[in-house]
Structures are given as structure tokens and as C-alpha cells.
Amino acid sequence: MANPPRILWADDEIDRLRPHLMFLEDKGYDVTSVTNGADAVEQVRNQAFEVVLLDEQMPGMDGLETLSEIKGVRPEVPVVMVTKSEEESLMEEALGGKISDYLTKPVNPSQILLTCKRLLEQTQLRQESLSQRYLQSFNQIAQQLRQPLRHAEWVDLYQKLVEYDLEIEADDGARQILEDQFSDANRSFGDFVEENYADWIADVEDRPDEHRPVLSHEVIPEYVFPHLRDGERPVVFFVIDCMRYDQWLEFDELLRPHFDIETDFYYGILPTATPYARNAIFSGLLPRDLIERFPQVWEGSEENEHSRNQYEEALLHDHLDRHHVDASIRYDKLIASDDGRDFADEVVNLTQHGLSAVVVNFVDILAHSRSDSDVIKELAPDEEAYRALTRTWFEHSWLYDALRDLSKRDCTVIITTDHGAIRSLRSTKVIGDRETSTALRYKFGRNLKCDEEDAIFVRDPETFGLPPHNMNTNYILAKEDYYFVYPTNFHHYENLYRDTMQHGGASLQEMILPIATMHPKS
């Protein structure tokens, strides 16, 4: 049985409207009532409503202020303003699309019912229209996948698939078709990467162009240095570990009221794992060159990826020196929640430096927690719920507070990630010796074997910009949504790791990464 439509009604005289609430409940609606704007915003943050009814004149946060806050949190929710007079400003809000309708007091229950029914029907029609629009695009996308695509065309295709993924919610049939097409796209993308990646690495002495994308080690020169050389305002550079494009769109929606945002894309290097990708970002070097210049970086444990990312500040200083960029630097790595709260309390100090680099580990921790915790997996059983969980964290996080504080300062904020993650649903057997690395989406060792359809084999690591480690070392990088399992106790480990969020391989979600440049609106 379908859940009843949910309505939120905010009015400081809500007790007088009790008969109206009971009338709506008798008609099958689930009605939540609050008496002020702040509570209305909090309810919208924590729950999904189909319609919000909003009294214009409430003490404290009035209706228009509450409207602005609600639209900052959930811009898609229809809002009906209930007012004592048809003021011109309300008509302007309606014409501007911020409110879906307005009613003049006194209102009667049937009037409210008809307005809610009309808006709910519009929402249903909108969902049907989105599903129809995707189904009409299906053949066009399928045709694209049959053609050779360049790196920028893959970015455009990935954006299109993610946007449909976020928009299509209620139509299970359309969602299944989209998921199947996403899988087809990842199959073709893995082949594209396998065919072209070595050429990209061979051409790294040249600037990125239509033949080669920006790669991880070029992020700072391409997107950060130009702002530092301008010298007009301090730069705050955030690297949010393991943030995918769909998660960034959730953050972007919340940050739009505070910043003007321009989002570009780059390709994460392989393996799409923190020790390789984030060290490449901060050092400006491919892993094979990094290990030669800074051998101590690779002395940490492969099982503990953080031990191999403890030199990021030193790598960043060296990076700026090599490019003759003169800027004072501050570096913060934030892992525990207490670290984040302390950071948010003094975020204003970031603007005292030319470049502040901030590493945020929470999204990566969430991905690992979903793999390790049955509770988290229950809360986020699919992609949609995983995004929603990330959004809920961000809305209530010290990071959101810190960014809103920065929006009041004269600075440039740049946000990116080191790699994404993919929901790993299919296992593939791998054979290697006891010295083989332990990661699930990539491995290096001697004489590795697996089904060649499921992975990219790197027999000469240097052609992929990778350190050889030892004689006869090769790498395998999982394609699509595969994860590697050894034959010993195969079914146990297959079941243990199935449907976990993993990174290290070659997929759209792991490799095509957003980088956003943000300027405060204030």
C-alpha cells in the first residue's frame, strides 16, 4: 500500500486550524504541524514533504524568510503561502517560481484540499514527464555508447546519466532501464580507459587537450595556481575524500544560496585509491615519479592507506616551489568529528593564508562504514539512499557551517575529491601469491591472474605512471562493478563484500570527478 502524501503546515495559530488538519487527515493525508519558521525548516531538513503550507506572518522568522531557507534545503518542494492580503511581493514570488501558489485568509478546508491535490498531481505529472524524457533519450544514449567517445564526451554522458538518476524517483520501470544503461556505459567506459590510459600518461608533458583529460596530478596547476597567481584573494582548497559527482550535486544544491559555483571535471588516476590519487594531487606527480622523488611516502602499510598519506603538507610545499608559486600555506586533515568542530570554530583563520588546503575524510569513512556495518547498509540499501545519507550528514555537519562562514569572507573556495566509489555487485576470481596487495578493486603483485574481461591488466606499470615495486610486478584494475576474490573460501568472501562501496578500479563513478570553484555571493 502506498504511503499517504505528506503535508507540512506552519502557522503560529495552528491550534485554530485543527479542524482543517483533521479534514485533510480524513482525506488520507499525513499532516505535520509546526508553529514557527525555524521548526518548519528543521522538519523539511529531516523529512520529505509533498507540499508545505506556510503562514506569511509568523513572529521571529516570517513566511518569506522561512521560504528562502526551505528552498535552500529542498528547492523542489512545492510551497503554498497563506497570507492575509494579496500583496504584490507575493505575486512576484509566485511568478519567480519560489512559491507554487498562495491563498488568502480565511481559508476553508476544501480550498486547501483542492490546492494540495493540484500540486500533488503536478508532481506526479512531472515525474511521468521526466521518465518519458529519459525513455526518449534512451536510444540516443545507446547510440552514443556504440560510437567511439572522447574524454569530454564521456563527461557529458556521465553528467546526463547522473542527472536522470537524481530526477527519476517514482517510476520503478524507468529506474531499472536507467540502471541497466548505466551498467552498459560502465562496460564501454572501462574499455575506453583500457585503450587510452597509457597514451594519456605518455603525453603528460603536454597540456591537457581534446585528446587527453586533466589528470589528478594536474588539478592544482590547472585549477588552484591561477587564483594564487592573481593574488586578489586567499584560496581555500578542500579535498573531500571519496566524493562522487552525484553526492557533489547534493552539496551544490545546499551551497547555491551562498556561493556562485562553476563545476568542471577531471579524471582520477589509476588506481582510484587514496594513496595514489591524493598524493598525486598534492605533489603534482604521478606515482612512479613520486616514489622516485619521495621514497619515504611508499614506506607505509598498504593495508592502512592513511599511513601513505601522511606527507601531503610537505608534498604541497614542494609542489609550489617547483612551480615558483609564492604563497603562505596552511594544511588541515580532518578525520574525527571533534577535528571538524574545532576547525569550524576557527575557519576565519583560513583567510589569513594565501592557500589553505583542507582534507575531509568523512565521505570516505561513510563508504567504508556502509561496507562494515549492517546498520549503515540498512539505512543506505541503494544509490538513492546512499546519496540521501550523505546529504543528511552534510546538512548538519561542521563542514557546511564552515563553508557558510567562508561565504561571508572575501576568498575563493575550491572543492574537489581524490576519487569516487562504486557499489560493487559482482565478484571475479583472482590468483596471486601471498605478497599480493589486499585491496578489492585493484591489486599489484607477481603473476596475477583473473578473467581478462573483468579487469585492466597492467603488465608494464610505468606505462600507467605506476611504481613497479619489485621485478615482475603487474597490476590488475577492476572494471565495471567487479571486485576481486581469491579462490580460497570464495563464497564466504564473495558474500562478505558483495554490495559494498569500493574504489580503486576503472568506472565512471570512480574516475570522472567534479572540481568546483566557488565565489561568495555576499
C-alpha positions in Angstrom: 0.0 0.0 0.0 1.4 3.4 -1.0 2.3 5.8 1.8 -0.1 8.8 2.2 1.1 12.1 0.8 2.8 14.2 3.5 1.9 17.8 4.2 3.7 20.3 6.5 1.7 23.2 7.8 3.5 26.1 9.5 1.3 28.7 11.3 1.7 30.4 14.6 -2.0 30.0 15.2 -2.1 26.3 14.2 -4.4 25.4 17.1 -7.2 27.4 15.5 -6.7 25.3 12.3 -7.2 22.0 14.0 -10.5 21.3 12.1 -8.6 21.9 8.8 -5.9 19.4 9.8 -8.4 16.8 10.8 -10.2 17.3 7.4 -7.0 16.7 5.5 -6.2 13.6 7.6 -9.7 12.2 6.9 -9.0 12.6 3.2 -5.9 10.4 3.5 -3.1 12.9 4.1 -0.3 12.7 6.7 -0.2 16.2 8.2 2.7 17.6 10.3 2.1 20.9 12.0 4.5 23.5 13.5 4.1 26.9 15.0 7.1 28.8 13.7 9.5 29.1 10.7 12.6 27.6 12.4 10.7 24.3 13.2 9.4 24.2 9.6 12.9 24.4 8.2 14.1 21.7 10.6 11.2 19.4 9.6 12.0 19.9 5.9 15.6 19.0 6.6 14.7 15.8 8.3 11.7 14.6 6.3 10.4 14.6 2.7 7.1 16.5 2.2 5.0 16.6 -0.9 3.5 20.1 0.0 4.4 22.8 2.5 1.7 25.3 3.7 3.4 28.4 5.1 1.8 31.3 7.0 3.3 34.6 5.8 3.1 36.5 9.1 4.8 34.5 11.9 6.8 36.0 14.7 10.5 35.6 14.5 11.3 34.1 11.1 8.4 35.2 8.9 7.0 33.3 6.0 9.3 34.8 3.3 12.4 34.1 5.4 11.2 30.6 6.0 10.5 30.1 2.3 14.1 31.1 1.5 15.5 28.7 4.0 13.2 25.8 2.8 14.2 26.4 -0.8 17.8 26.4 0.2 17.3 22.9 1.7 14.8 21.4 -0.8 14.3 23.6 -3.8 11.9 21.1 -5.4 9.2 21.0 -2.7 6.0 23.0 -3.6 5.3 25.8 -1.1 1.9 27.4 -0.7 1.9 30.8 1.1 -1.1 31.6 3.2 -1.5 35.4 3.6 -3.9 38.0 4.9 -3.7 40.0 1.7 -2.7 39.6 -2.0 0.4 41.6 -1.8 2.4 42.4 -4.9 5.6 40.9 -3.4 3.8 37.5 -3.1 2.8 37.7 -6.7 6.4 38.3 -7.7 7.5 35.3 -5.6 4.9 33.2 -7.3 5.9 34.4 -10.8 9.5 33.8 -9.9 8.7 30.2 -9.1 9.7 30.3 -5.4 6.1 29.6 -4.3 3.8 27.3 -6.1 0.6 29.1 -5.0 -0.8 31.5 -2.4 -4.1 31.6 -0.6 -5.8 34.5 1.2 -7.1 34.1 4.7 -9.5 33.0 5.9 -9.1 29.6 4.1 -11.6 26.8 4.1 -10.7 23.1 4.2 -11.9 22.4 0.7 -9.8 25.2 -0.7 -6.7 23.7 1.0 -7.6 20.2 -0.2 -8.0 21.3 -3.9 -4.7 23.2 -3.8 -2.8 20.2 -2.4 -4.4 17.8 -4.8 -3.5 20.0 -7.8 0.2 20.3 -6.6 0.4 16.6 -6.0 -0.9 15.9 -9.5 1.6 18.3 -10.9 4.4 16.5 -9.0 3.2 13.1 -10.4 2.9 14.6 -13.9 6.5 16.0 -13.6 7.8 12.5 -12.6 6.0 11.0 -15.5 7.4 13.7 -17.8 11.0 13.0 -16.5 10.6 9.3 -17.1 9.2 9.9 -20.6 12.1 12.3 -21.3 14.6 9.7 -20.3 12.9 6.9 -22.2 13.0 9.2 -25.3 16.8 9.8 -24.6 17.4 6.1 -24.2 18.1 5.4 -27.9 20.2 8.4 -28.2 22.4 7.4 -25.3 22.6 3.8 -26.6 23.7 5.1 -30.0 26.4 7.2 -28.3 27.7 4.1 -26.5 28.1 2.3 -29.8 30.4 5.2 -31.1 34.0 5.9 -30.0 33.7 8.8 -27.5 36.4 11.3 -26.4 37.1 12.0 -22.7 34.9 15.2 -22.7 32.1 13.3 -24.4 32.3 10.7 -21.6 32.0 13.5 -19.1 28.8 14.8 -20.8 27.3 11.3 -20.9 28.1 10.7 -17.3 26.5 14.0 -16.3 23.4 13.1 -18.2 23.1 9.7 -16.6 23.6 11.1 -13.1 21.0 13.8 -13.6 18.4 11.3 -14.7 19.4 9.1 -11.7 18.7 12.0 -9.4 15.4 13.0 -11.1 13.7 9.7 -11.7 12.4 8.5 -8.3 8.8 7.1 -8.5 9.0 5.1 -11.8 10.5 1.7 -10.9 10.4 0.6 -14.6 12.3 3.7 -15.8 14.8 3.3 -13.0 15.6 -0.3 -13.9 16.2 0.7 -17.5 18.4 3.5 -16.4 20.4 1.2 -14.1 20.9 -1.3 -16.9 22.1 1.5 -19.2 24.4 2.8 -16.6 26.0 -0.7 -16.5 26.3 -0.7 -20.3 28.0 2.7 -20.1 30.5 1.5 -17.4 31.3 -1.6 -19.6 32.2 0.7 -22.5 34.0 3.2 -20.3 36.3 0.5 -18.9 37.2 -0.5 -22.5 37.8 3.2 -23.3 40.1 3.7 -20.3 42.0 0.4 -21.1 42.6 1.6 -24.7 43.6 5.2 -23.9 45.1 5.5 -20.5 48.7 4.6 -21.4 48.6 7.2 -24.2 47.4 9.9 -21.7 50.3 9.0 -19.4 52.8 9.1 -22.4 51.5 12.7 -23.2 51.7 14.2 -19.7 54.5 16.6 -20.7 51.9 18.3 -22.9 49.0 20.3 -21.7 45.6 18.5 -21.5 43.5 19.0 -24.6 40.8 17.3 -26.6 42.9 14.2 -26.8 43.7 13.9 -23.1 41.8 15.0 -19.9 43.2 16.8 -16.9 44.5 14.1 -14.5 44.9 14.0 -10.7 48.4 15.3 -10.6 47.4 18.4 -12.7 44.5 19.5 -10.6 46.4 22.1 -8.5 48.3 23.6 -11.5 45.1 23.8 -13.6 42.5 25.0 -11.0 44.4 26.4 -8.0 47.5 28.1 -9.2 45.8 30.6 -11.5 43.9 32.0 -8.5 47.1 32.2 -6.4 48.9 34.0 -9.1 46.1 36.5 -9.4 46.8 37.3 -5.7 43.5 39.1 -5.3 42.1 36.9 -2.5 43.0 33.9 -0.4 42.2 30.4 -1.8 40.7 27.6 0.4 41.1 24.2 -1.3 39.0 21.3 0.0 39.7 17.7 -0.9 36.7 15.6 0.2 37.9 12.0 0.1 35.7 9.6 -1.9 33.1 12.1 -3.1 31.2 11.2 -6.2 29.6 13.6 -8.7 26.0 12.7 -7.5 27.0 13.4 -3.9 28.5 16.7 -5.0 25.2 17.7 -6.7 23.5 17.3 -3.3 26.1 19.6 -1.7 25.9 22.0 -4.6 22.2 22.4 -4.1 22.7 23.4 -0.4 25.6 25.8 -1.2 24.0 27.7 -4.1 22.3 30.3 -1.9 25.7 31.2 -0.5 28.1 30.9 -3.5 28.3 31.4 -7.2 29.5 27.9 -8.3 31.3 26.7 -11.5 31.8 23.0 -11.7 34.4 21.4 -14.0 35.7 17.8 -14.2 38.9 15.9 -14.2 39.9 12.2 -14.5 41.2 10.4 -11.4 44.4 8.5 -12.0 44.5 4.7 -11.6 44.2 3.0 -9.2 41.4 5.3 -8.0 42.6 4.9 -4.4 43.7 7.4 -1.8 47.5 6.6 -1.6 47.8 7.1 -5.4 45.3 9.7 -6.2 45.5 12.1 -3.3 49.3 12.0 -3.2 49.2 12.8 -6.9 47.0 15.9 -6.3 49.2 17.4 -3.6 52.6 16.5 -5.1 51.7 17.2 -8.7 53.5 14.0 -9.6 52.4 10.6 -11.0 53.1 7.7 -8.5 56.1 6.4 -10.5 57.7 9.9 -10.2 56.6 10.5 -6.6 58.3 7.3 -5.3 61.5 8.3 -7.0 61.5 11.9 -5.5 60.0 10.9 -2.1 60.6 7.2 -1.5 59.5 7.6 2.2 55.9 8.1 1.0 55.7 4.4 0.0 57.2 3.0 3.2 53.8 2.8 5.0 51.5 -0.2 5.1 49.4 -0.9 2.0 46.6 -2.1 4.3 46.5 1.3 6.1 46.1 3.8 3.3 46.4 6.8 5.7 50.0 5.8 6.5 50.8 6.5 2.9 49.2 9.9 3.0 51.0 11.5 5.9 53.3 13.7 3.8 50.7 15.7 2.0 51.7 19.1 3.5 55.4 18.5 2.6 54.4 17.4 -0.9 52.3 20.6 -1.3 55.2 22.8 -0.3 57.5 21.1 -2.8 54.8 21.4 -5.5 54.5 25.1 -5.1 58.3 25.5 -5.0 58.7 23.6 -8.3 56.2 25.9 -9.9 57.7 29.0 -8.4 54.4 29.9 -6.7 54.9 32.2 -3.6 52.1 31.7 -1.1 51.8 31.1 2.6 50.3 27.7 3.2 48.1 26.2 5.9 47.2 22.5 5.8 44.5 20.7 7.8 43.5 17.0 7.7 40.1 16.4 9.4 39.1 12.8 10.2 37.3 12.7 13.6 34.2 14.8 14.2 36.0 16.7 17.0 38.6 17.7 14.5 35.9 19.2 12.3 34.1 21.1 15.0 37.4 22.7 16.2 38.2 23.6 12.6 34.7 25.2 12.0 35.1 27.3 15.1 38.2 28.9 13.7 37.5 28.7 10.0 38.0 32.5 9.7 41.7 31.9 10.2 42.0 30.2 6.8 41.7 33.5 5.0 44.9 34.7 6.8 46.9 32.5 4.4 47.4 32.6 0.6 46.4 28.9 0.3 44.7 26.8 2.8 44.4 23.1 1.9 41.8 21.0 3.8 41.4 17.3 3.6 38.0 16.0 4.7 37.7 12.2 5.3 34.1 11.8 6.3 32.6 10.7 3.0 35.3 8.0 2.7 34.5 6.9 6.2 30.8 6.7 5.3 31.7 4.5 2.3 33.8 2.1 4.4 31.1 2.1 7.2 28.5 1.0 4.7 30.7 -1.9 3.9 31.4 -2.8 7.5 28.1 -2.0 9.3 24.8 -3.8 8.7 23.1 -0.8 10.3 24.5 1.7 7.7 23.8 -0.7 4.9 20.2 -0.9 6.1 20.0 2.9 6.2 21.5 3.1 2.7 20.5 0.0 0.8 20.8 1.6 -2.7 22.3 4.5 -4.5 19.4 6.9 -3.8 19.5 6.2 -0.1 23.3 6.5 0.0 23.1 9.9 -1.5 20.4 10.9 0.9 22.5 9.8 3.9 25.4 11.8 2.6 23.2 14.9 2.2 21.8 14.5 5.7 25.4 14.4 7.1 26.4 17.4 5.1 23.3 19.5 6.1 24.1 19.0 9.8 27.9 19.0 9.5 30.7 21.3 10.7 31.8 21.4 7.0 28.5 23.1 5.9 28.8 25.5 8.8 32.4 26.3 7.9 31.6 26.8 4.2 28.7 29.2 5.1 31.2 31.1 7.3 33.6 31.3 4.3 30.7 32.6 2.1 30.9 35.8 4.3 34.6 36.3 3.5 36.5 37.6 0.5 38.0 34.4 -0.7 37.9 31.8 -3.4 36.8 28.3 -2.4 37.7 25.3 -4.5 36.2 21.8 -3.7 37.1 18.5 -5.3 37.8 14.9 -4.4 40.6 12.4 -4.9 38.4 9.5 -6.2 34.8 8.2 -6.2 33.4 4.8 -5.3 31.2 2.2 -6.9 28.6 -0.2 -5.5 30.4 -3.5 -6.1 27.9 -6.2 -7.0 29.8 -8.8 -9.0 32.8 -10.9 -7.9 35.6 -12.2 -10.1 38.2 -14.7 -9.0 41.9 -13.6 -8.7 45.0 -15.7 -8.3 48.2 -14.3 -6.8 50.9 -15.1 -4.2 51.0 -14.1 -0.6 52.8 -10.9 -1.4 49.8 -9.6 -3.5 48.2 -6.4 -2.2 44.8 -6.7 -0.4 42.5 -4.1 -2.0 39.3 -5.3 -3.6 39.2 -3.2 -6.8 42.9 -3.2 -7.6 45.8 -5.4 -6.9 49.5 -5.5 -7.6 51.8 -8.4 -7.3 53.6 -11.1 -9.4 51.8 -13.3 -12.0 48.3 -12.1 -11.1 45.5 -13.9 -13.0 41.8 -13.2 -13.4 39.2 -13.1 -16.1 40.6 -10.5 -18.6 37.1 -9.3 -19.4 36.6 -8.1 -15.8 39.9 -6.1 -15.4 42.5 -4.0 -17.0 45.9 -5.8 -16.9 48.9 -3.5 -16.4 51.9 -5.6 -17.3 54.3 -2.7 -17.5 53.4 -0.4 -14.6 55.5 2.6 -15.8 53.2 2.9 -18.9 50.4 3.7 -16.4 52.6 6.0 -14.4 52.8 3.5 -11.6 55.7 2.3 -9.4 56.9 -1.2 -10.3 57.6 -2.0 -6.6 59.5 -5.2 -7.5 60.7 -7.1 -10.5 57.8 -8.7 -12.4 55.2 -6.6 -10.6 52.0 -6.2 -12.5 48.6 -4.5 -11.6 45.0 -5.5 -12.3 42.3 -2.9 -12.1 38.7 -3.9 -11.9 36.2 -2.7 -14.5 32.5 -2.1 -14.1 31.3 -3.1 -10.7 33.6 -6.2 -10.2 35.6 -6.9 -7.0 38.4 -9.4 -6.6 38.0 -12.5 -4.5 40.6 -15.3 -4.0 39.5 -18.9 -4.7 40.1 -19.9 -1.1 36.8 -19.6 0.8 35.5 -17.9 -2.3 31.8 -18.0 -1.4 32.3 -16.6 2.1 34.3 -13.6 0.8 32.1 -13.1 -2.2 29.0 -12.7 0.1 31.0 -10.7 2.6 32.0 -8.0 0.1 29.0 -8.0 -2.3 27.1 -4.7 -2.4 29.8 -2.7 -0.7 31.1 0.7 -1.7 34.6 0.2 -3.2 37.2 2.2 -5.1 40.5 1.6 -6.9 39.1 0.5 -10.3 38.0 2.0 -13.6 34.4 3.2 -13.6 32.6 6.4 -14.3 31.8 6.9 -10.6 35.4 6.4 -9.5 37.2 8.3 -12.3 35.1 11.3 -13.6 35.4 13.7 -10.7 34.0 17.2 -10.0 36.0 20.2 -9.1 34.0 23.3 -8.2 35.3 26.9 -8.0 33.1 29.0 -5.7 32.9 32.7 -5.0 30.8 34.1 -2.1 27.7 35.8 -3.2 28.0 38.3 -0.3 
